[in-house]
Amino acid sequence: MRSKKTTLVPILGDQLSLQIASLNGADPAATIVLMMEVADETTYVRHHRRKIAYILSAMRHHAEALREAGWTVDYVTLDDPESTGSFTGEVARAIGRHDPARIIVTEAGEWRVAGMLDAWETLFGLPVEIRADDRFLASHAEFEAWAEGRKQLRMEYFYREMRRRTGLLMDGDKPEGGEWNYDADNRKPAKADLLMPRPLSFAPDAITTEVLAMVAARFGEHPGSLDAFDFATTREGALKQQRHFLKHALPRFGDYQDAMLTDQPFLWHAVLSPYINSGLLDPVDLCRAVEAEYAAGRVPLNCAEGFIRQIIGWREYMRGIYWREGPEYVERNFLDARRDLPGFYWTGETDMHCLSQAIGQTLDHAYAHHIQRLMVTGNFALLIGADPKQVHEWYLEVYADAYEWVELPNTLGMSQFADGGLLGSKPYAASGAYINRMSDYCGHCRYDVKQRVGENACPFNALYWDFLVRNADKLDRNPRLAMPYRNWAKMKPADRDATLAQAKEFLARLDG
């Protein structure tokens, strides 16, 4: 047993950085690092088995990296027969083992866990220091100060503040190239390309193989496949993936970041978000590496800016929204959507090819890129009136990069418009025409994307108009929806009736 000068530092599964705030300034000789695999965190939703395996393997590898760096690590595995199954229970057991004088911990990423940390000082009778997570650019107070007094919280203006703060892609006090945003250049459809890059694959080592066996045995009822598991599970592996992306995919990432192709789950995307969100990669360091590629002339400005915007714009902005709006945000349902999410979201078994592709690769890889999430699975859920809380829980379950602080605002606010426009200026609702424009999915589908009614009509088409009509009392005054409502009003009454009947019949079959 150590002296009462010992400090206990719990490290959570999304804090896998050697530079984590709770270790800053700590004396390795007087510190116990506590890492815990707990049942509560694997089952509060039915996480994708690949996601569980990635996080647990990355945690075990990180424990080894901490030991190599000179830290003493007390590691509790998921199958420890003495485990209490919760963070609080495991901290209590660790206090019994080590008799620490104090606890230092980096703030939690989610409201659910933050409540646990806040209770520790009273519960254990020890000083507990909760440090800000300095892996993010904007603190909670800084985001609150930015948002104060604004009627609408638009990411674009927050993003400009982050550009100024970091100096990324800045020319003095002006944006590089004269524009803040090159999104208009980044909406090109892609064609199948034999030279299309693929992310690196990492063969499971002994630690990962052990984790995969445990996850297969323990989480057989959870969604997703463990076959051909190839995530990097160390910082070194994550950095290799980062370098591979910078060299091979970033130069065309911007142009094709919205594109979708059959049987091509990755295209020119980075697939780095699981490593960023768990702590293996530093987001600002990654953005500076992207900026360096642009400065060296190897990457066009639209590609560099589009990627950096996702990191210091959307990612930081979503975290700010999550913590500002509070734990009740998850209950918002502006459109009063109550339909259960269809069962094929857990199987991929549907003859709508776009959904089959997006869901199928999600189950296989615990990954889909942002347009597949927003404009295929999210768009369909929005159009049918799926319960936004169910939609949120599905996204939280199935993606390896999904943590509630980033996933919930993206899903509930941006995708499902359940916050009534706090985050987005209009619902991201679209007919099949959008999917046809940005993908080759429709050419492989049994439905005809050009038909609105009839046995072979693309379901998205009638559902789009039904969505607008069903929610007209809440949406028809939205200026960004004025044109589609005018187009609906111009339709012949018989065409409108046939469209709504088509949607009603489809929804009845879906419910059945």
N, C-alpha and C positions, 0 to 999 in steps of 0.2 A: 504493500500500500504506500502511496506517495504522501508527501507532507501536505498540510492544508493549503500550501501555496499553489497547489495544482489547479490549472484552469481546464475545464471541460469544454471542448469546441465541437458541437454537433455539426456535421456537414451533410446536407440533404442531397438527394439524387439529382437535382438540377443545379448543383453548386460545385461541379467537378473541375475547379480551377485551382492551381497552386497559388494563385494570387487572390484568392477569395478574401473578402474584407475581414472576416472573423479570424483569419490567421495573420493579418497585418500586424507586425510588431511583436508577435508572440514569441516566447522562448521555447524552442522545441524540448528543452530539458525539463520544463515545468508545465507541459501541455499534453493532454490526452485528446486526440481527435477521435470522435465517435461517429461511426458510419453505420446506418441501420437499414436493412431491407425488412420492411414491415408489411404484413398482410393487408392492413387498411389501405395502403397506398396502391396496391395492385388490384384492389377489388371495389373501390368506391364507385367506379364504373367498370364495365367489362373491357378493360384495355386489350387492344390487339396483342396477341402473343409475341409478335415480333418487337413491338414497342417495349413490353416487359423485359424480354431477353436483352434488348439493346441497353436499357437503362441499368439492369442488374449487372451485366457484364462490364459496362463502362464504369460502374461504381467499384467493382472488384479490381479492375485494372488501375483505377485512380488511387485506391488504397495502397496498391503496390508502389505507385509513383510517389505517394506521400512518404511511405517508409524509406524509399531510396533517397528522398530529400532530407531525411533525418527526423521525421515525425514519428511519434508513437501512435499507432492506430488501433483502436478497439473496434473490431468489425463484427456485426451481428448479421448472420445470414438468415434468409427467409425460412429455411428449414431447421433452424435452431429450436430444439424441443422446449427450451425455456423462454422463448420469445413471447412477449405480451401481444405482439401484433400491431402496436401503435408507437408513434414517436414518443409520446409522453411516457408510456410505460417503459420504453427502452431507456430513456433518459433517467428515469427513476432507478432502474436496475444498475445503470452505469454509475450513478451517484453512490449506490451501495458498494460497488466494486472499488471506486477510486476516491471517495470522500473529498470531492473538489471544494475549493474555496469560492469559486464563482463559475458562471457559465457565460461564454461569449458565442453568439450565433449571428450569422448573416440573415437579414430579414427574409421571410418567406415570400414566395412568388404568388401565393394564392390566399384569399381570405380564409379559407377553411384551415389552412396550416398556420396562418398568422394568429388566429385565435388560440391555437395550442401554445405557441411561443409566448404570447402575452400572459398566459396563465401560469407559466413556470415559476416565476419569482415567488408568487404567493403560495403555490402548491408545494414547492421544495424548500422554501425558506432560505434561498440563496440569492445573491445578487445575479441578475441576468442582464447582460448588455446585448441589445439587439442593434446590430450595425446596418447602416444603409448599404444596399447592394450597388457598389460602384462600377459594376459591369455595364450599367445603363448611363446614358448621358444626362437625362433629366430626372431629378429626384421628384418624389411625389409633390413636394411643396413648390418646386419650380414649374411643374405642369399645371398645378392649381393656379399659380400666379398668371401663367400664360392664358389659361381658360377663363379666368375671372372676368365677368362682364360681357363675354361674347355670347351673342344669341345663337350662333351656330359654331360648332367646333370643327373646322375644316382642316384636314391633315396637311394640305398644301402650305398653309401659312405657318403651321408648327414646323414642318419640314424645312422651310427657309430659315427659321431660327436655328435649327440644328446644323444646317450648312454653315451659317455664320459662326456658330460657336466652335465648330470643329475645324473650319477653314477648308473642308473637303470640296474640291472642284470649285474653288473660289478664285477670282482674279481681283485681288484687293477686296473691295466691299461689293463687288458685282459677281454674278455667277459666271463661271467659265462658259464661253461661247455666247454669252448674252442672254440666255434663257435659263430659267430655273428647272424646266420640265420638258423632256423630249418624248413624252408618252405618245404623241401623235406619230412618231417614227417607229413605234414599237408594237404595231398591230398587224404585222404581215402574216398571212397564212403560210404554212410550210409545205414542202413536198418531200416525199420519201427521199432520203439521201444516204447512199451507202457509206459516205464518209462522216455521217453524224456521230458525234462523240458519245461515249458511254462513261458513266461514273466508274471509278475503280471498284473492284470487288476485293474483299478481304476474307481470306479463308479463316474459319474459326480456329483459335488456338485452344489449348487445354482448358483455360478458364471459361471461354465462351462455350466450348463443347459441354462442359459440366452444367453451365447455366441453361443451355438449350434443352438438355435432358430433363432438368428440374421443371422448366416451364412447360414442356410437353406433357409431363406427368401430372402437373398440378393445375394447369389451366386449359384443360381439354375443351371446356365449354365456352371459352372466350373466342372471339372472332379472329380470323386471319391465319396465315400460313407461316410456318417456321422453315419451310423448304428453302434450300440454297441461301441461307442467312449469310449476308455479306457486308454488314455494317462494319465500319471502323469502330473500335471500342477503346482506343487510346488517343491521347492528344497527337502522338506522332502519326498515327493513321489518319486522323482528321486533317492534319496539316498536309499530308500527301494528297488527300482528296481536294483540299483547297488549291494546292499548286496545280493539280490536274485541271480543275475547272478554269483557273486563270489562264492557262496556256491553251486549252483545247475548246472550251465552250463559251467563255466570256466574250470573245470577239464577235459572236453572232447571237449572244443571249438576248440583247435588247430587241433586235429585229423580230425574233420569233418567240418572245416570252409569253405571248397569248395564244400561240398556235397549239393545235392538238392533232395527233396522227394515230391511226389504228396500230395497236401493238407496239407503240413507242412511248413508254411511260416517262422518259426523262428528257428527250430532245436536247436542248442546250441549257437546261436548268442546272443549278449548282448542286442541289440535293445536300446542302450544308446545314439546313435549319435544325436538324436534330442535334448536330454537334454544337451549334451556337447556343441553342436553348438549354442544353444540359451543362454547358460550361467548358467543353473541350476546345472550342474556338472562341477567340475574343472578337466581338462584332466590329469594334472600331479598328482594330488591327487589320481585319479582313477588308474593311472599306478603304483603308490606306493602301493596302496591297492592290486593290482594284484601281485606285487613283494612280498608283505608280505605273500600272500597265497602260493606262491612258496617256500619262505623261511621256512614256517611252515610245508612243506611237503604235503600240501593238493592239489597241482596243479603241473603237470609235467612241465618241463622247456619248452618244445616245445609249450605248450598252453600259458604259461605266455609270452614267447618271441613273439609268433605270434600276441597276442593281443597288447602288448606294441608297436610292430613295426607299427601297423596300426595307433596308436595315435601319437607317437613322430616321426615316420618315415613318413608314407604316408600323414597324415593330415597336418603336418608342412610343408612338402615338396610341397604339392599342393598349400598351401597358398603362399609359396615363389615363385613358378613358376607364379602364377596368378599376383602377384604384380610386378614381374620382367618383365614380357612380355608385360604388359600394356593393355589398353582397346581394342586395335586393334586385340588382340589375337583371339577374338571371330570370326573374319572374315577369319581366315585361313582355307584353303581347299586344302591341298596338293594333294589329289587324284582327285580333280575336281568332287566331287560327287554332283549330282544335283537332285536326285529323291526325291519326296515328301515322307515324312514318312507315312506309310500306316494308314488308318483310324482305324484299329483294335487296334492300340496303345492306343486309348481312350475308347475302349469297351471291349477288351479282347476276342472278338468273332472271333476266328480262329481255324481251326482244327489242327493246329500245337500245340500239347499238351504242349510242353515246353514253348512256347510263351503265350499260354492261361493261364498257371499256373503263370508265372512270372508277366504278366500284370494284371491278375485277382486279385492276392493278392496285387499288387500295388494299384489298384483302391479301394480295400477293406480296406487296412491298411496304405496306404501312405508309404509302406515299402517293400523293397526286399533286400536280402543281396548281397554282392559285386560280387559274381560269377553269380548270376541271372542277375545282371545289366551288367556285362562285357561280359559274355560268352553266354547269351541267347538274351536279348533285344538289347544289344550293338553289339554283333556279327552279328545278323541278319541285323541290320541297316547298318553295315559296308559292309556285303556281297552284299546287294542289291544296294549299292551306294547311300544311303540316304544323303541328305544335312546335313552336320554336325552341322550347326547352328540350324536347325530344331530339330535334335536329342538333342542337348544341351538344347533347350528351353523345350522339353518334360521332360527331367530329372529334370530340375529346377522346372517345374510345379508340378510333381506328388509325390515327396518324401519329407517327413516331415523334413528330415535333410539336404535338399538341399539349400545351399546358394551359390551364384555364385563363391565365392573365392575357394571353395572346389569342387563344382560340375563341373565347366567349364573345368579346366585342366584334371580332371578325364575323362570327356566325350570327349572333343574335342581332347585331346592329347593321353590319354591312350586307350580309347575305339575306337575312329574313326580315329586315326593316321593322323588327319588333320594338325598337326604341322610338319609333315614330319620326325618325329623321335627325336624331341627335348626331349620329355619326355620318350618315349618307344623305345626300340631297334628294335622292329618289330611290325607289326599290330597284334592285338589279333583276328586273323581270324581262324576259326576252322570249320570242318565238323561236321556232326551229331555224329561222333564217340566220340568226347570229351564229349558231353552232355550225351551220353549213358553210358560212363564210370563213370561219376560223379553224375548220377541221376537214378531214376526209371521212368523218364518221357517217354522214348521211348517205354517202355512196355505198356503204356496206349494210345499210339498214333495211329491214323489210317494209318500213313505213316510207311514204313519199313526203319529203320535206316541203314540196310545193303545194300539197293539198291541205286544206283546212277542215273539210268534212268528208266523210266517207270511210269505208272499212280500212283503207290503206293510208289515211291521213296521218301525218305526224302529230302525235298527241300534244306536243308543245304548242302547236298553232292555236287550236281551240282553247286550250287551257290558258294561254296568254290573255285572250280576250275575256274569257270567263273571270280571270283574276281581276282585270280592270273593272268589269261590271260589278263583280261581287264586292269590291272595295271602293266603289265610286264615292261613297259618302265621306271617305277619309282621304282619297287621293285625287279627285278630279279638279281640285284647286291648286295642285302642285304644278308650277309653271313648266317643269321639265317633262310633264306628262300631257301637256295641252294638245300636242299633235296627235298622239294615239287616240285620245278621247274624241278629237274632231274627226279622225278617220272612222272611228266606230259609229259616230253619229251620221256619217255620210253613207254607211252601208245600207243596202235595201233591207227593209224589215224582215223579209223572208230569209235573207242571208244571216242576219243577226240571230234569228230564232234557230236556224239550223246549226250555227256555231255553238250556241249555248246548249242545245240539245246534245251535240257531239261531246262537249265537255262533261255534261251531266251523266251521259252513258258511260264515258270512260271512268269517271270518278266512282260510279256505282260498281263497276267491275273491279276497280282497285280496292274498294272497301270490302267487296265480297271475297 
